[in-house]
Amino acid sequence: MRKFWLLTALLLLCSAWLVAQSTSPAASPNSPAVSSSQTSDTEGKTIEGCLSGSAGNWTLTDSSGKTWQLQGDDSKLSKEVGHQVKIKGSEMPASPSSPGATPPSAGASAAQFKVKSIDKVADTCSK
């Protein structure tokens, strides 16, 4: 009977060791998570959110609350104001004095994004 328990314990120990070797490590809570509204590919970056603004001063606010200052074709952007949109383009370095852009309020800074294409996701913005 003693051999039976010893063999069972050894079998469980080996099984636990094999499981530990074959499972991938979970993401640590401190590692940055990629927002579902932002993806990267070879053509640039895709962001999704609510489009607002007017000619020369377009902004997109994503689901995490991040605000993007958009630069792109006014005729395309103006058609989608107030809509949930998916925008493909490229992030640009923030410049403190962009021509035509309204300066951000104290402590707030919007990321700059150059728009290549825009697709409507929904007629209204989700909260």
DACOR-V644388 format. One record per backbone hydrogen bond with DSSP energy under -1.0 kcal/mol. NH is the residue of the N-H (numbers start at 1). CO is the residue of the C=O. If there is no record, write none. Layout:
# DACOR-V644388
nh:NH co:CO
nh:NH co:CO
This chain:
# DACOR-V644388
nh:5 co:1
nh:6 co:2
nh:7 co:3
nh:8 co:4
nh:9 co:5
nh:10 co:6
nh:11 co:7
nh:12 co:8
nh:13 co:9
nh:14 co:10
nh:15 co:11
nh:16 co:12
nh:17 co:13
nh:18 co:14
nh:19 co:15
nh:20 co:16
nh:21 co:17
nh:22 co:18
nh:23 co:19
nh:31 co:28
nh:38 co:35
nh:39 co:46
nh:41 co:44
nh:45 co:89
nh:46 co:39
nh:47 co:87
nh:48 co:37
nh:49 co:85
nh:50 co:61
nh:51 co:83
nh:52 co:59
nh:54 co:57
nh:57 co:54
nh:59 co:52
nh:60 co:68
nh:61 co:50
nh:62 co:66
nh:65 co:62
nh:68 co:60
nh:69 co:111
nh:70 co:58
nh:71 co:113
nh:77 co:73
nh:78 co:74
nh:80 co:77
nh:82 co:51
nh:83 co:80
nh:84 co:122
nh:85 co:49
nh:86 co:119
nh:87 co:47
nh:88 co:117
nh:89 co:45
nh:90 co:114
nh:92 co:112
nh:101 co:98
nh:108 co:105
nh:111 co:67
nh:113 co:69
nh:114 co:90
nh:115 co:71
nh:116 co:88
nh:117 co:88
nh:119 co:86
nh:121 co:84
nh:122 co:84
